[in-house]
Amino acid sequence: MKSLPNTQPNARKFPLVDYHYHASILNSSSAPCLQTSKSLRDITRDYFDAEANREFLCEAAVFTALIGMAILPIATGVSAVLHLLNVLPLF
């Protein structure tokens, strides 16, 4: 459906904007307070203490899968070459 052209010459083209709008503030929270870190070094140390092991395990699993996928065609190719050498008569 097409929009109808504006037939009123003094009609607004944009909606009204409330410039004095303030978002409500959440006073009560059920979340426990977090301990604040003192420096950027403490923040990064806390992050890497928690995330380094998980990231390492994930990256090791992906690396192992990639190596496995790369070794499979190589082993199949070596097997095919050995089969070909067994079938061909030797000189």
N, C-alpha and C positions, 0 to 999 in steps of 0.2 A: 504494500500500500504506500503510495506516495504521500509525502507530507504536503499539506496545503500551504500556499504562499501566505505571507503575512498581509492581511487585508486592512488592519488597523494601522494608521500611520504613526501613532504615538505608543504602540505596544512595546514592551520590554523584549530584548533579544536574549538576555541572559537571566538566570534565576537570581533571586536576592541572596546575598551572602551576609551571614551574621559575623561581623568582625570582632565582636566581644565574647565569642564562645570560649568557654574554658572546659576542658575535660574534667570529669569527676576524679577525685583523689581517693584511692583505696586506703582507708585508715587502718582497718584491721586485716591482718593476714594470718593464715594458718601455717605458713611456711616458717621453719626455724631460721633464726638469724645465722648468716654465714660469717665465718671468721675472715676478717679482711687481711690481705697481704700487705706487707710493709713496702715492698719495692717491686719493680718490674722483674728483677731476678727471682724473687720468691714466687711471683705469679707464674713465670715460665718453668721454674723448677717443679711447682705443684702440677702444672699441666703435663710436663713430660714424665713425671713419676707415674701418673695415672694412664697416660695414653701411649707411652713408648712400647710397653709390652704388648698391648693389643695391636698396635700398628705393625710391630715386628712380626707377630704371629700371622697377621693377615698378609703381609708382604712375602713372608716365607712360604705360605701356602700358594700364593699366586706364582711365585718363582718356581716352586716345585711342579706345579701344574704345567707351566710353560716349558720347563725342561723335559718333562714327561712327553708332552706333545711334540717336542722337537726330536727326541730320541726315537720315538715310535717309527716315523718314516725312514730314518737313517737305518734302523735295525731291519726294517722290511726291505730296504734297498740292498743291504749287505746280504741278507738271506737270498734275495733274487739273484744276485751276482754269484754267490756260492752254488746255487742250484744250476745256473747257466753253465758254470765251469764243470760241474759234474755231468751235465748232459752232453756237452760238446766233446768230440773225440780229441784226445791229446795228439800232438804232432809226433 
